[in-house]
Amino acid sequence: MRRLSLLVALGSALGSAARAQVPFTASQATQGRAVYARECASCHGNDLTAGTAAPLKGREFLEKWSTGGRTLRDLFHLMRTTMPSAGNALADSEYLAVTAHVLQENGFAAGTRPLVADSIVMASASLRPPERPVATQAPRVPDYAVGPQGATPSTTGPTREELRAGSPDGRDWLTHTRDYAGTRYSPLRQVTAANAGRLRVACSFQVGQVASFQTGPIVYNGTMFITASLATVAIDAATCRPKWRHEWRSTLPSLPATGLANRGVAISEGRVIRATLDGFLIALDAATGRLLWSRRVSDATKGELISMPPLIHDDLVYIGTAVSEFAIRGWIAAHRVSDGERVWRFNIVPEPGEPGSETWKQDSKLPIGGGAVWTPLSLDVARGHLYVSAANPAPDFPVALRGGTNLYTNSLLALDARRGTLAWYDQLVLLDDHDWDLTQVSPQYRATVGGKVRDLVATAGKDGHLRVIDRATHERLFEVPITTISNADAPVTTTGTHACPGVFGGVQWNGPAWYRPGNLLVTPSVDWCATFFVDKDEDVKFVPFTNYLGGRVTQDTLSHGWITAVDGSTGAVRWRYPSKKPVVGAVTATAGGVILAGEMTGDFLVLNAQTGAVLLRHFTGGQVGGGVVTYQVNGTQYIAVASGTTSRFWADPFPGSPTITVFSLPAR
């Protein structure tokens, strides 16, 4: 039994207030234990808690799924329609038995009535965990609050001017993708193709958590800022010694087990701003880590969970919400840096009557959803345009049920950065039935194309293509596959359609870097195919906090990855580096002629920017799924790599502990 399907299906049933006794027998639970050992334990552990996937037992698990009014009927529907085992569905009796086993392991008592596949019986039964003592209930946090010592930071910087300049000397790494254009290119040149093999570990910092770790470090004036799921940490960027740590207390008693990570902070004028998984923006003092303000900006109880790194420009901070598969109506918004108050919001899935709403034609019984934002933004300062990558529509696979073109999902959106109005858009994946989110809208760069100097923007996504668009004319100039593309145009059927990329393929949360001296776009990607199944129309159903796919998917057993360098003017492939595992970590280019990257194998890589040849390989101890950045402190160039458990979707027997590893050349 695949870990994603089991977690989603069982979790949804264990999230309701009890209305009737849960019917199952001891013999069913005994049978379920055997099925679980055969199909599930490899991911969730023999005792339901010690696997690479999320635990299926314990108070935390029960509390995460104690909302939403879901019933056993929802459980059985999801298990039967979304849970493959080696590509084949289990028998109804096995689904029921595994459910009984999990219930028994969580303290529910067996009875004399068996759990049966009867929709009326299942609809009348729902579940709840044991009552939590009132004294330990999490206190309610107001939608807006100022920190105990006020909302004014004790320090300054980086200034608005510094952020616009983007650290031209390479000293700092000021935004998630280094600068507003998202180039991931550093002018530092101490580390070169000639000496990269001499890099050594300067220091390391263990974050002290076991959750997903995909942070993109930010560095300013010798201080590095990183995030974990609930923690925000500042460390010395040269020695890794901690300066401060802030822990956010979730405002909800539980959250759905999604495997989402937090991908980092934004900084400006003494403030460190990040989002929390339970829907808040918070601002911290950059010098001390004390809370300046917190404001609820999304409704996590409806599935609006935030994982993306924010972006700050002048007095606005931009943030959007995930997860498309929870049938949210995606949006991107601007909030005031001073107090988090919302200034504007653009609905990626339009409300009725808004432009684009006419492109959604599905039956009123099926919710409209999708258009999440979970990856970095970029900003064209000269034009005043904010570039946003919008994810897939939902339900993911039954395109005919959705009807229309489903604007503005799978689109590059160019919004007026001050007002939030739409300047232009390009929907890059039409009639999506493969969950092929657009994920990247950077770098922005200038290059000569066809004898003319143009302002360009690169885009990429889970469909496995790198596309370059003229920012002035909006013309698509070229399109290059950067991973295996197979059967992409074949419709998904009820009997299954094998296609590449799969739902975890293509370009994920880290995108291309621009190697300026060679005019190369260097992109990490995942080569992982899958078989897609669409449900019959009458079986498509939305259950809150479960993946609203309208079908199921079986990932291929084998997967690997690529780092591909493409000519920024023509799209010609210059070189490709093959990785044994998917490449989801960041890539960075430098003026020293090297490409810095990381692999899911746990290796930090330095590649020759011109040829792709490996100059250095260093095992960090865990999956590299986060940022790889470079900066300078006291005249020395450093490189920081974020490694550790990527997420439960990218299981590994040895995922590693979330760690920042910093490299430098030996002192002369």
C-alpha angles and dihedrals in degrees: 000000000000114000096230094052095045094046093049095044099044093038092056093055094048093057105079139093112253118259098159139010113277108246117221136122133231091243090056090052091049091052090046091054090060093046090047092052090051101042110019114027095079089070106024100035131247092278095041092251111062103066134100090258126070117289119263096201137061142052094290091054092048094046092050089060102039097102138069104057092258121166140200088264088064090048094053093045092053096044092050095046104035109027115089125178111203086336096308129097118241124239117271090247090057093050089051093046095052089049090053091050093052091046092051092047088054094055102266113141122237118237140189097268116079122226105255134190094250116131094208094051092045094048090056094054126072135159144231134181122242113290115272115228111258092233092064098046112122110256116247112257117212119246088247129023138165119222119258091257097043136263098278114105119230094224140039135227167109087066123213088254092053091051092050091049091051096215099292092193091056095239095125138036100214107174135028091267093031099253140024091265090056094229098149084209122134124196091214114121109175090103109062140168087263098055105024090102088067095061114127136185109272096182143325138215127204112210095209103231138098101216128104114302118201101136121155106215119230118205128196128166094341097315124109122206120202136168138216125185093285104358130082114195136188118200137174104269093216102040102023091228110150119249100182143339130206122196119200116213110219113243093214125071088229143001131203115269099248104149089235119158131201110244101201153280139288121222134204138152096351096318130114110200127190140155126243127220091243093061107269134127110213131189121208131191106258092216100046110013093236116149114260099178143334128204131181107234103166139033106245091180087069094048098266096141122168123218105147125102112252123235124218124205120173106312097344133085117200123213138162137190139245153218114075092179090062088064093245118159099242123228144168121216143184121223132185114264091216097061110352096250112156117252100178142347130202116204109221088190098046123231116239110290095019119117109277096026089106089066091070111079105160123133115280089239089067117069120237113234151145134075095120122174114216106144136067125296127217131208131216097207095186094054095034092235126146112207116214130183112215122204133223130304122250138268083045105212113027098077093169092059092054094051125195128038096296100226132234098015121112088017141131104232122200107197131182099257094215101041105024094231121144114260096175141323142198120206101213101182113046125201091358115206097159105061091252102166121191101238109171135053099170162129104046111200145152122246141152113260119178092349094307128103108234139184105237141186125199121217131188139167150162092298087075100242131124111209130184121206132189107243092208102044097023089226119152105235103184143347125207129186109229098181137026112305115194134159089350095150097046112109118245111249138193090252094052138268121218113216143159129259102037124206090283095043136098120032116345129184097323118063143186127319122210116229097204101195092055097030090234129154107212114196135183116216146173124236103201124134129197146186113246124206124189121206123237109264094253091053096055107109136160118226115180117254094012129103107276096208103140086222141013140266134215116204119219115253094238127059137163140163149233142215107205129190115206129185106255093217103042108018092238113152110242099181142342130209114204118214126199090227136031115290110225100144122099126272124212131190125207138193087245088077097253137117117217116207146149136221136212085242085075094252126137108213136200112196131188104254093217099046109015091237115155111250098172137010120187126174110227097190098250146042114298104225101137139062129323108197138167131208143148133253122182091345096310123114114227132188121206124199126192112213139163138081106000098193140297089270089065100050120188131172088231107029095158134224117288104268141165111217118192123201133194139161116268114268113265 
